[in-house]
C-alpha cells in the first residue's frame, strides 16, 4: 500500500478487482466507439495501469473485447434465469423489469455487448453469437416447462425463430430507449412483453 497526497492509504486492488476495473473501462470505451477505434493504450491510461499489466490480464485486444462481451452476457443470463414453477407470464413482467433496470444502470456494458456483432473480428462475433444462443435456449426451456405455453409451443418450429426475432426486437428497443425516448421503463417493459406473448399465442 502507498499513501496519496492527502495522507490516506491507497489499497492495492486484488487480481479480480483489477480485472473488473479494466473490463468496466473497456465496456465504456467499446460502447462509445467502434471496435477498431479503441486502443489498449486508452484503457491502460484511464485505469491508471501500465500497458504491460493490461496485457498480463488480456494478451490481445480481441481477448479483451471478448472478455467484456462475456462479462455482460453472464450478467444478463443470471438476471433473466427462469424460476422453476413460476408461470412464464408472471416471470416475463418481473424479468423484463429487472433486465431494463440493468440496462439503465449498465448502459455502457449493454451497448458494448451489442457492438460485438458489428466487430470485424470473427472470434469476437462468435462469442456474441454464443451469448445470444444461450439466451434463446434459456427462454425456450422456460416456455417448454410452462403449463400454459408448453403444449402450445410443442411441435411449432416457428417458435424458435419467433424467440430469436424477439431478442433482436428487444435489443433494438432497448438501444433506442437508451438514446432517449419519451417512453418510461414501464412502457418499454409492456411493449416487449406484449411482443413476445403476441407471437406465442397460436
Protein Blocks (a to p, Z undefined) as FASTA:
>chain_A
ZZdfkopacddddfklmmmmmmmmmmmmmmmpcfklpcfklmmmmnopafklmmmmmmbf
klmmmmmmmmmmmmmmmmmpccehiafklmmmmmmmmmmmmmmmmmmmmmmmmmmmmpmb
lklmmmmmmmmmmmmmmmmmmmmmpmklmmmmgopaklmmmmmmmmmmmmmmmmmmmnop
abdfklmmmmmmmmmmmmmpZZ
